[in-house]
Amino acid sequence: MIGWIIVGIIAGLLGRLLVPGRQPLGFLLTLGLGMAGSLVGGFLSSLLFGVDPRDSTIHPSGIIMSTIGAVILLMGYISLKRRQIG
């Protein structure tokens, strides 16, 4: 669980760095973004590469896929916010 939180923080921060523009997210939302990104990234890697999603070890590829998942979720969040505003 602690490892998942650490990966969530790293993935959330990297995701926010990679997506251009300002994202009004605090620390807890960034953590949640990274943890949700880990779920999305794990799902994608199991589909694309046949990786077992139950493997609980932390790999650099897992952090990369978690970051990709966080970027996908953050871009979707920004897109939804733009539709609500204008």
SEKOL-197564 format. One record per residue (C-alpha): x, y, z; residue in three letters; residue number from 1. Coordinates in steps of 0.02 Angstrom, whole numbers, plus 50000, padded with zeros to 5 digits. Layout:
N
((X Y Z) ALA NUM)
...
END
This chain:
86
((50000 50000 50000) MET 1)
((50141 50122 50041) ILE 2)
((50226 50079 49877) GLY 3)
((50064 50116 49783) TRP 4)
((50053 50286 49869) ILE 5)
((50233 50327 49824) ILE 6)
((50206 50276 49643) VAL 7)
((50045 50377 49645) GLY 8)
((50135 50534 49703) ILE 9)
((50273 50512 49573) ILE 10)
((50153 50473 49431) ALA 11)
((50036 50615 49478) GLY 12)
((50177 50743 49485) LEU 13)
((50253 50681 49322) LEU 14)
((50082 50682 49239) GLY 15)
((50054 50862 49292) ARG 16)
((50226 50910 49227) LEU 17)
((50195 50831 49058) LEU 18)
((50023 50908 49027) VAL 19)
((50040 51090 48974) PRO 20)
((49941 51226 49060) GLY 21)
((49887 51256 49237) ARG 22)
((49796 51119 49330) GLN 23)
((49708 51177 49489) PRO 24)
((49744 51018 49588) LEU 25)
((49806 51009 49767) GLY 26)
((49918 50875 49841) PHE 27)
((49779 50750 49878) LEU 28)
((49704 50766 49704) LEU 29)
((49877 50745 49629) THR 30)
((49899 50587 49734) LEU 31)
((49728 50525 49680) GLY 32)
((49769 50564 49499) LEU 33)
((49929 50462 49511) GLY 34)
((49844 50316 49597) MET 35)
((49703 50314 49469) ALA 36)
((49836 50331 49334) GLY 37)
((49919 50176 49406) SER 38)
((49757 50081 49382) LEU 39)
((49737 50144 49204) VAL 40)
((49921 50113 49165) GLY 41)
((49914 49938 49239) GLY 42)
((49759 49898 49138) PHE 43)
((49842 49962 48978) LEU 44)
((50002 49866 49008) SER 45)
((49905 49706 49041) SER 46)
((49812 49731 48876) LEU 47)
((49962 49782 48772) LEU 48)
((50103 49681 48847) PHE 49)
((50018 49539 48941) GLY 50)
((50087 49597 49108) VAL 51)
((50004 49518 49259) ASP 52)
((49912 49660 49349) PRO 53)
((49929 49567 49515) ARG 54)
((50120 49585 49511) ASP 55)
((50148 49702 49657) SER 56)
((50332 49740 49628) THR 57)
((50380 49916 49576) ILE 58)
((50465 49926 49407) HIS 59)
((50521 50078 49307) PRO 60)
((50401 50023 49170) SER 61)
((50261 50025 49298) GLY 62)
((50299 50205 49344) ILE 63)
((50304 50249 49159) ILE 64)
((50135 50167 49126) MET 65)
((50064 50248 49284) SER 66)
((50122 50417 49221) THR 67)
((50044 50384 49051) ILE 68)
((49882 50337 49138) GLY 69)
((49891 50497 49242) ALA 70)
((49918 50601 49085) VAL 71)
((49767 50519 49001) ILE 72)
((49657 50551 49152) LEU 73)
((49718 50730 49174) LEU 74)
((49688 50770 48991) MET 75)
((49513 50699 49006) GLY 76)
((49482 50802 49163) TYR 77)
((49542 50962 49077) ILE 78)
((49433 50923 48925) SER 79)
((49279 50900 49035) LEU 80)
((49314 51061 49130) LYS 81)
((49328 51158 48965) ARG 82)
((49160 51090 48907) ARG 83)
((49077 51142 49071) GLN 84)
((49147 51318 49063) ILE 85)
((49117 51359 48882) GLY 86)
END
